[in-house]
């Protein structure tokens, strides 16, 4: 049986962060989160279940992957095989599209695209909301890459209802400028970092309380199209997440000197009258939420400090989509 179809998923950046699991096996998060899907970073993946293939084979950017990477894909595909009663092995081909050679392709677009391709190849044809619960079990942030625009990942109560819902298309002059401070693989994975933060940071309980307030407020601000309010909540929530990490034992920080320079540049831009707000994830890169119509002006300012290749402008990304091969 050969049934190759390609799916594209866009990555997303959380404005209200996910940082901690309450169930490691099912990837159930401690809190609900909310993101903006970006059009500049995406993954395209095809899955083909083939009776003639012995074990799963996984190509990433045309390179055959080792046993460890393949096993991660295999375990994930097992969710679909189990549900669809498929016993054959799969050939998986995945390509990460990033504007530079930066290792920025996140597990969010990767796992969401894999879920989308497996959904087609297995014939399960799950709707995107249900499919988001599968993507979640590949990587938490992949849940949100099922949809474009502003997307909430509801923490839910169980495997079925911890899922993505679209809050808004973000088609009202919204953009994000990514400042690539360092494209190297981080030394402490987010999986490990969040686990240790939950276990040891005394700030963690107040983070959870504060985040549920931020989430309610940002949803209100999004629906009111109040950009400044969305930005202020984003910046504050991201910094609070990093504060929980500083409180962990051992303390954890993903920041580099250039991350701090980038954040200061954003403050300067704001003072000059351009509304823009930063956030950071489990790495040194800085993402700047802005009006898409201001993004070029912001880039022009940032290239005084950074190389042009380090600055990437994105608009809002789309829902997971099927691409013809
Ligand atoms: C987020 N991050 O909400 C947060 C903010 C990083 C900081 O989701 O263990 O790769 O696969 O569920 O999704 C990165 O963590 O972790 C992440 P797993 P994931 O985007």
Boltz pocket constraint, residues with backbone or C-beta under 6 A from the ligand:
constraints:
  - pocket:
      binder: B
      contacts: [[A, 12], [A, 13], [A, 14], [A, 16], [A, 17], [A, 18], [A, 19], [A, 27], [A, 33], [A, 107], [A, 108], [A, 136], [A, 138], [A, 139], [A, 140], [A, 141], [A, 142], [A, 190], [A, 191], [A, 280], [A, 281], [A, 282]]
      max_distance: 6.0
